[in-house]
Amino acid sequence: MNLIRIIAAAGLVAASTSAFAADITGAGSTFIYPVLAKWADSYKKESGDGVNYQSIGSGAGIKQIQAKTVTFGATDMPLKVEQLEKDGLAQWPMIMGAIVPVVNIEGVKPGEMALDGETLAKIYLGEITKWDDAAIKKLNPKVNLPSAAIAVVHRADGSGTTFNFTDYLSKVSADWKSKVGSGTAVEWPAGVGAKGNEGVSGNIGQTKNAIGYVEYAYAKQNKLTYTEMVNKAGKTVEPTMEAFKAAAANADWTHAPGYYLILTDQPGEKSWPIVASTFVLMHKEPADKANSAEAVKFFKWAFEKGDAMAEDLDYIPMPGPVVKLIEKTWSSDIKS
């Protein structure tokens, strides 16, 4: 008997002849949602087993796994070893992806304009307020920029995307680091908030002269205008799989305790400057060991068969040697 079934929207629960089936439940990161949804759909078709995932933001996902209301949590802000030990959690990276600035400026097409970290920080600090500001014009001498107020959009919820975005800004701007800093939620000096990568994408699409930041799959799916970025090496790069992989190649997962690793502002002439990972959190001593085992089975399947689906959405799959490390973590840390 399969232990997992999808709970249909109509509220019907599939059952076997002997017992009701359990559902793999997860919550958290909106960053991973596009690929996780694709994996879950394919896994359901192949195995008949379902995954019920709430795309509610990393902060809420951490709270739900801590409260044991879901089988797994997903966060783009990794927890430090001390926190993992305190909560009795195992953590591993599931996928890597990129965060991109997106704009809605009439006449400007995807990749036609560029920003650097310092300028991006000043926009979010509220110090650069118009699109034809000298700093933006210097980076984009051939782009027709309007003398219009910049409508700044940021995340309103506790967000791993925000954690990585603000971590990057803290690395490239001393002012940002001292005045705002990094975190899943910060005191934004400017702009309006929207919930989830979904909310930011929708807000940008509907607001003229807006700027925001989203996981690249959302920019692609919603046909948003992304910008190029000037990276740590001073090179202007486009958000491409090559640029994402160049940054991700610097990740040394083997020597990262608890897999705690931040991938923003990586060196390399081809590296995209804001790359992040989504981490899965599960209890080492789960209350429902059978359901926990089924969740691990799903993640194993995703590592084995999900890479092409991930790359179709411009995510970066975990390298084979890292997957082997993660499988050892499952065997040693999760009791099922």
Protein Blocks (a to p, Z undefined) as FASTA:
>chain_A
ZZbdcddfkopacddfkbccdddddedjfklmmmmmmmmmmmmmmnopacddddebjklm
mmmmmnopafbdcdfbdcdfklmmmnopacddfbdcddddddddehiaghkaccdfklmm
mmmnomambfkbfklmmmmmmbccddddddddddfbdcfklmmmmmmmmmmomklmmmno
pcfbdcdfbdcddehjklmmmmmmmmghiacdddfklmmmnopacdddddfkopacdddf
klmmmmmmmpcfklmghhiacfehiahjklcfbdcdddddddfbdfblmlmmmmmmmmmm
mmmmmmmmmmmnopacddfklmmmmmmmmmmmmcZZ
